[in-house]
Amino acid sequence: MSEPILEARGLKKYYDTASGFMDSMLGRSNKVKAVDDIDLELHEGETLGVVGESGCGKTTLGRTMLRLIEPTEGSVYYKGQDLTELSSSELRDVRTDIQYIFQDPFSSLNPRMTVGDIIGEPLDIHGIAEGQERDERIYELLETVGLNPSHSHRYPHEFSGGQRQRIGIARALAVDPEVIICDEPVSALDVSVQAQILNLLEDLQEDFGLSYIFIAHDLSVVEHISDRIAVMYLGKIAETGTTDEVFEPPYHPYAEALLSAIPEPDPLWDGEQIYLSGSVPSPIDPPTGCRFHTRCPRVIQPEEYNMPQKEWRQLMDFKQRLLTSDSLKSIAQVTDETVDLDSITRDTLDELIRREFDLPMQLSDMQAEQVISQAVDRLTEENFEDARALVADGFKSPCEQVDPELQSTGTTHRIACHLYDDDPKQPGATNTSDAVADD
Amino acid sequence: MALLEVEDLTVNFYTQDGTVNAVDNLTYSIERGEKFGVVGESGAGKSVTALSLMRLIDSPGHIESGEIRFKGQDILSMSEDEVRSIRGNEIAMIFQDAQTALNPVYSVGEQIAEAMRHHLDYSKSEAKEETIDLLAKVGIPEARKRYSDYPHEFSGGMQQRAIIAMALSCDPDLLICDEPTTALDVTIEAKILEEIESLAEEFDTAIQLITHDLGVIAEICDRVMVMYGGKPVEKAPVEELFYDPKHPYTVGLMSSIPRIGDSTDRLQTIPGKMPDLVELPPGCSFHPRCPYAEEACTLSEPELLDTKTGKPASEVGTNHSAACLAYSGDLTGELDYSVTVNEDSKSNAPASQITGDNQ
């Protein structure tokens, strides 16, 4: 493939959580790793979809690529030119080539400006057109995006959501850009209007040879419009490849879960859905190793164990809960009032814990059974420290130790997951049939 | 007798720009334990319908006429006290935005327990134990510990679960879910939907699910009503609606969603936009966007007709009806579309295709 038109190398954006001078002086601040070391390439004329759940950093990624937000580290190259090195006036010149379409068609247009002025503003700023020529260009742009040129004297509030999104697109097109970063351009729109806008974006791409970075959370929209897709999780790219590659096995377990979760518009559809356990961890203190291991249904077992994948997943859940709690109350679910946690017997506690985490009374692996029963012994004595040490040591997945690199699983397909490590000794890799976890 | 019967409900909003006819002559019913879906785009009158059921329409809105019978009693003629004893107790609601539905200055557990103390006369400790039980049931881990947490300490998915727990707390007979998962991520959406479905089964609760997402409808509902411009345009069992849609709007809606595994370049669209509810077009309100519209459509407004016999749905008992003149024989042309079921792709969801020249 040709040289990429836009390229991110080792791009990072960390936010500071310090909420003021005192916090930062006392060192009470943490770093939110919104975008953490991302490499991305966009080729000419293609659409690169970026998907992920809320909080995964996809909007931050889009904005740092245009330097609407200053990146903490890393570089963005546009046709070989490093955008992070540019002065603000040089950057302004480059912005005639890279434009941005915002998610919210209601807050991204100035309510006090007429539509003509909104679209004309980039023409003024970059000195592209004046007077008669400027007006003509505005009419032409309005027509391009399917609006009536006679509407250029109206204000944004006089338009519907879909029409406003068209105005936003016309504004981006005004400077005749090469690349447009579209941040959730259709998520605020009704389905019938959404289809119109998606078609418009595709027509414009064909007519003007545009390249898009298309950020969205809706996988079916991304699948429809993208040539290539990058799946993000907690500031990192989990899987990237052409649309077909991402939507076909081999999958990153996270991408697989995302795909299975889309509600299918078919009442007779009876596919298996993968439910992820827990919720998205905080990006302030992301999990060690693979960031997805705390929820991954296919989290890898240590070599010495051999048990059904589901059981292992539940054990990992138990371990995570134990590591973050310091009272029995939060480990064992007590809904029955008669049970008093202060004077609980070992056996009742054992039962309560296993019920809470859906574990059998006897684990399928003897060695693991030993660890858990010793941990329960310690818990009965309310010795949390030892119990935590026991499970931390006993239930250690390779996934939490090493951060997986993006591995090639095809010419353009790359997945960041230990299941696809070259090292074939991983037992989890063969265990896909019972990898469907629920919680 | 159906659990809920809505008859000729009309709701207007009186604004400076004119009277907005948000819901117009709406009739439907929900049986006990049934899962009833209401689909439509924004402005179709879905939420106003739901709020009317609880008599929560505020000025400038006004319930103009009609009857809403819940277990045979007319909600609209009840006193405020009587309505209050039903609200949250026998009819509960799950709102789209959990964050604003929870009171930020009370702990989550307290808010749920409050409803039980009020409606079911539980003592303080009974209500608390029951609440913890419920929180655990809707899938909140460490329920006892989370009881005294405040809403901001919950994630979006957890907040929605708390709302579900609150809605189920008094064992309602009807649960109204207004876009319950629209604000959530897909992986969480899948879990919440499953939760709602299994809990409704366990408690034998009827559900009225309002959404714009046809995927959600397909997953949960038994029967569906499609709304457009404040009116129902099609009512059908869910399978018939997806495999044999009868109203051009339903067809347009289905063909405009992108589908996974579908390689077509362009999406079918419904041209134009939702009509302004202040000035609805004359005749069928969908005719300016309808590919099959004829002159007759601009003149007379179709009522819901049985799609087989063409008789008014209000006169004959039918389970599939559509409000289109095609079924009364007033159109000269035919509704020229076909439904294709894609066998080889990953999803074999039915996709309706508008064919013919009048597109």
Interface residues (C-beta under 8 A of the other chain):
Chain A: E53 S54 S160 G162 Q163 D190 V191 S192 V193 Q194 A195 Q196 L198 N199 E202 H217 D218 L219 S220 V221 E223 H224 I225 F247 A257 L258 L259 S260 A261 I262 P263 E264 P265 D266 P267 L268 W269 Q273 Y275 L276 S279 V280 R321 S325 S327 K329 S330 Q333 V334 T335 E337 D439
Chain B: E41 S42 E129 I132 D133 A136 G139 P141 E142 A143 R144 K145 S155 G156 G157 M158 D185 V186 T187 I188 E189 A190 K191 L193 E194 H212 D213 L214 G215 V216 I217 A218 E219 C221 V238 E239 F242 G252 L253 M254 S256 I257 P258 R259 I260 G261 D262 D265 R266 L267 Q268 T269 I270 P271 K273 M274 K346 S347 N348 A349 P350
